[in-house]
Every structure is written in structure tokens, then in C-alpha cells.
Amino acid sequence: MSKLVHLPRTRDVREQAASWIVGLEEGLSEQQTVELKAWLAEDPAHRAAFVQMAKQWDNFDALAELATILPLETASSRRNRFALAGALVATVAACAIAAVLYFDRQAAVPTVEVAQTIAQALETNHDFQTSVGQQLTSKLPDGSSVSLNTDTALTVEFSDAERLIILDKGEASFDVAHDATRPFRVKAGDHTVQALGTVFDVRRQEGSRVRVTVSEGVVKVSNPADSSHEAVLVRAGQVADLGEVTARVVRVDPSRLDAAQAWQRGVLIYEGQTLEDVVADISRYTPVRFRIEDDSIRQRRVGGVFRAGDVDGLLLALQESFGVEPHRQGDVVVLSEKK
């Protein structure tokens, strides 16, 4: 878009708002829509300027075309011509704000209603999911980013008051954008992890266990369901293992921290974990199942770097370097002592 210019922060906010209005008319890409939403959420002055500029604009023909491309929910309208705007939706929140203001210009919308409109538009509800062996990285509306590991499901619920992630299963890493007015929280089972400006990883394990790994900054871990549990701070370089009644925080060596997060680069690093733990972990990335036939090899230590889901590479290494004999039986790999 030739007319859409990202102006320096020192320039007048109204000029930035005007630039975004022009961009809306010409059509925003998905990434530009994310950037606009982040700009609106960054400062109340941005929203006010955007609303004022939208009121003064006379051409929003592009909204009708955008409405056919992006999903709009059905909503009741004050009058028939208001129906074009539809309900406010997260993925095109800024466009919907402009539509409401334009089509309702003659109705002299009260200031409080405009504020409510903006608050609704900034709400974002979206589901992310990966299948077994799949990984996904996405930018969130506030400028944060999330990376989903294999077999992971989470829900994003952003509002004007908070940024909430509900981790239903699996593992996800978060690089959180600063926003002092809206706390960033990840809910995993009964545990809530609140970012205090940070990069961290949350993994739901068997039962109610949760593991939190912090790379940068600090997170606060709490259990709102149990008032007897005090909040725990987890700092950069630390890992917290959270159970139903315990929270164990330990500092880990930088190499182990890197190994724990290597999945984000598509690799798995093992540094002396037991065979039992290794096959349990790699099973998360493949539909192939493992069965350890000889108990004598369960605690055998395994090390190496493998591509996530590379079963053949793991089996070759086990056979050649760790004295383990693999036998395939359909989708099951039976592991036994190498004779």
C-alpha cells in the first residue's frame, strides 16, 4: 500500500491515525491488521485519535469488500444500513470500529458508547491447535508471539483488561510484549502463570503437573483454586515443576535450558536422560508407539540431537550407540537389550 506509512513516534498521533485510515481504505494485509490492533492497544490516545479521524472520513467503501473476506458475526442493528458493519470481530476489529462510526454518524453516538465499541473491538478470542508432529508460531494482536509445540491446543482471550491464554494441552512458548495496563497470563489447569516482561515456556504434563521454563525476565506462578498456596516467582534460568500441592523451582545450567527449548528449532536434545524418559518424550512427536520389553534397559542413559519426530534416526542411534535393539511391530516399536 503506497499511502500507508509507519510514522515515527515523535510525529503527531493524528497523522498516524490518518495513515491507518488510508490503509483501511486501500486494504490491510493480515500482518498490517495485527500491527494496527497492536497500535490501538498501545495507548488510549491512539484509539481516541483513530475514532476522531474515522468520524471525519467520508469513504469506507473498502469495508464491504473486507466483510466478504473476513468472517463477521451477525448482530442486531439500529437501522437497516447499519447491518453492513455487522458485529465487531477480533480479526478485523479496527475495520469494524470504522464501519460503526461511519454508518452511525447521523445518530450522534454518545462518548460512552464509542468507548464500549472500542473495548469490544480490542477483544480477541482465537483458538490455536497443532496435531502430533506439527509446530506453529504466530503473532498475537498485542505484538507478543506464541510458539506451539506438538499436539498442543490453546485459546487466546484478549480484552481491554487482560491478556489471557488458556493452555488446554501440550506445550507453548511465549515472547511477551510489554503492556503495563493489561497483564499477560497463561492458565494451565489449576495453575496461572503471569508474565512480568519475559520469555517463557509452559508445558502441561500428565495429570495436573505443569512445567514452567523461563528464558528471560520473571514470571509469577499461582494457584487461584487453592488459597493456601503462595505465589512463586520463577526467574530467568529457572524451571518450576508444579504439582497439585507442591511447586519446585530449580536453577538449570544454560545448556540444559537450551536443550529444553530446542523443540522451537525443530530438534530434540537429550543429555543423559533415561531411555524411558526419551521414548516418552519423542512419542509426543509421532504416532509411533514404543514398548520397552526389557526392564534392564529402562534406566539406560541416552544422549544426542535428533530432528523432532525422526523415529528412524533415534532407532539407529539406540542400536549403534546404546545397546538397544528395536523391532517394529506395525505402529509399535519394541525395544530390547541388544544381544
N, C-alpha and C positions, 0 to 999 in steps of 0.2 A: 504494500500500500504506500503509494508515494507521499500521501499527505499525513500519514501517521508518523509523528516524530516524538521520540522519547526525550523530553527536555530535562536539563539538569535540575537538581533540587532547588537551586538558587532562583530559578525562574518562577514567575508568578503561577500559583496553583491554578488559577482560572485558565491560563494558557494551556496547562497540562490537561485540564478538563476539556477544553475546546478541542485539543488534539485527539483525545479519546472519542469525543462525539463524532468528529470527522471519520475516525477509524470505524466507528459503528456503522456509519452510513455506507462506507466502502466495503465493509465486511472484514471481520476479525478471524484470524486463524485460531485453532484450538489453543495454541500456546499463548497468543495475544489475549485471548479471553481469560486465561488463567492469570496473566500479568495484570489485566485490568481489575480483576476481582481482588488481587493482592494489593493493588494501588488503592482501591476503595477502602480496604480493611486497614490500611496502614495508618490513616489519620482521619479523624472526623471532618477536618477541613476539606479533605479530598472529596468526601461524599457530598458535603454542602455545596461545593463549587460545581460538582458534576450535576447535581439536581438543578441548581440555578441555571447552568448552561443548557440543560435539556429543556427547561421551560422556554428558553428563548429561541430554540432551534425550530425550524419550520419544515424540515424534510427528513422523515424517518421511513421512507418507502422500503428501505432495506430490511426493516424488521419483518415484514410479511414474508420475504424470502427466507430469512433466518428461521422463522417459525415453522417453515416446511422442512427445514433441515434438522433442527434440534427439537427433541421431544418436549412438548408443552402439556402441562396438566390442564384439565378442564376446570373452570371456575365460574361462579355466577358473576354477572356484570351489572353495573348501574344502568347502562343503556346498551342498545344493540351494537353500536360501533366500538364500545369498549371491549367486546368479546375478542377482537383481534389480538389483544395483548395476552389473553389467557391468564393462567396462574403464573406466579413467579417461580422459576426453576433455577436450581443451583448452577447448572452448566452455562446458562446464558442470563445470569442474574442482572448484569448491568444493562443488557439489551431490554429486558423486561421492565426495569425501572423506567427507562426512557420511554417505552411504549405507554406505560401507565400515565406518566406525566403529560405526554403529548395528547393522547386521546381524551384525557380528563381535564384539559386546560381550561375549558369553559366552566367547569364545576368549582373552581377556586378551592382546590384540595387544602384542608387545614394542615398546619405545620405538623401537628402530632401524627396525622395520617401519613404524611410523607416520611416521617421518621420510622413509622411502623413498616412502611413499604420497603425502606432501605434495609431495616433489620431482617425482614423476611428474605430479601434478596441475597443477603450475605450468608444465610443458612445453606449449608451444603450437606446433603446426605447421599452417600455413594458407597456401593459395595465393590470390594476388590477380592479376587479369588485366583489362586493358581492350582493347577492339577499336579499330580505326582510327577516329579521331574522338571516342572516348569518354574521359572523365576520371573519376577516382574518388578520394574522400577517405574514410579510415577511421581509427578509433581503434584502437590496439593495446592488448593486455592490460596493459601496464605504464604506460599513460597517455600514451605517445607517440602521434603521429599521422603518417600517411603519405598523401601525395597522389600518385596515379599519373597520368602524362601519357598521351597517345595510344599505342596499340599497345605496351603495357608488360606484362611478366609478372614477378612476384617471389614468393618463398617466405619466409614468416616461420617461423623456428625458434627459439623461446624455450625456455630451460631454466633451471634453478636457478643455472647457472654463467655464462651469457652470453645476450645478445640478438643473434641473427644474422639478417640479411636477405640473401637471395641474389637479386640482380637479374639475371634471365636475359636480358632485353632491355628496351629503352626507357629511360624516364626517370622518376625518382621524387624527391619532396622529403620530408624528414623533419624533424619538430619533436620533439626527443628529451627525454623525461622523465629527470630525474636519478636514477641508481641506482648508487651507488659500488661495490656488490657485484657488479653484472652489466654488463660492458662492452657497448656497443651498436656493432655492426659491420655494415657493408654490404660484401658481396663482389660485385664486378663483374668477371667474367673472372678474370684473374690478380691483380687489384688488390683490396686491402682498405682500406676507409675506416672508421676508428674515431672515433666522436664523443667529444669531450671537453666535453659540455654545449653543445648547439648546434642551429642550424637550417641545413640544407644540402641541396643538390640533387646527385644523381648521374645522369649520362646515359651510357649505353653507345652508342658511335658505331660507324662502320664498322671492321671488323677488330677489333683488340684495344684500340682507343682508348677512353678514358674521360675525361669532363669532370666535375670536381667544383667546385661553386659554393657558397661559404659566406656566409650572411647574418649569422649570429650565432655567437659562440664560436669554437672551433678544432676542426679535425679532423686526424687523423694518417693519412697515406696510406702504405701499404707494399705490397710485392710479395713475399709469403711464398715464391712459387715461385722467386725469384731472390735468393739471399742477398747478392749483390754490390750490390743496391740498398739505399740507406739510406732510412729512413722520412723522410717530408717532412711538415712542419706547414703547414697551409693555414688562414689566419686570416680573420676576418670582412672582407668586401670584396674577397676574393681569389678567383681562378679558377685551377684546376690542370688542365692538359691532360696526360693520362698516355698515353704510348705504350709500346711493348714495351721500349725501353731508355732512354727519356727521361721526365722529369717537369718541365714548365714551369709555374711559378707566377707569376702577374702580378696586380697590383692594378688594379681596374677602377673607373671613375667610377660613383658611386651611380646615375646614370640608366641606365647600361648594365646594372648589376646588377638594377635594377628591370625592365628590358626582358627580361632573360634569364629572369626568374621570372614574367613576365606571363601565361604559359600557365595558371598556377594561378587566374587570374581569368577565364579563357576567352578571352583576347585574345593576339594576337601583335604585337610591336612591332619594327619594323625601322628602323634609324637609319643608312642609308647602306651596307648590305650589298650585295654584288653580286647581280644578277638570278639568277645561277646558284645562289648560296647561298640566296636567298629561296625559289625554287621547290623546291629540295631540302628546305628546312625545312617549307614548307607541305604538301609531299607526304606528310609524316608524318601529317597530319590528315584526309586524304581519299583515296578510291580513285582519284580522277582523276590521270592521269599527265601530265607536262609534257615537251615536247621543244623545245629551243631550236634553231631552224632556222638562224639567222644567228649565226655566231661573234662578229660585231661587237658584239652586244648582251650577251654573256655577262657582261662586267665592268661593265655599266651599274649605277650606284648607285641603290638603291631605298629609300624611306622611307615610313613610315605605320603606322597602327594598324588591325588587321583582326581580326575575330572568327575564332577558330580554326576552320579548315575552310571559311571563307567564300570559295570559289573565285571566285564572281561578283564579289564586292567587290574582290578582288585584280585580276582581269582588267580591270575597269572603271578602276581606278586606273592600271594599267600602260598602258592605251590612252590615257587622258586626260592623264596627267601625266608619263609616262616614255618616250613614243615607241615603245611596243611594241604590235604588232598580234597579237591572239590569234585563232586559228582552231580551232574544235572539230572533231575527227575521232573521233566516238564517245566513248570514255573518255579520249582523249588530247587535250591542248591543245597546239597547235603555236604557238610564239612566234617572231615575225619582226620585222624593222625596219618601223616604220610609214612608209608612203610618203606 
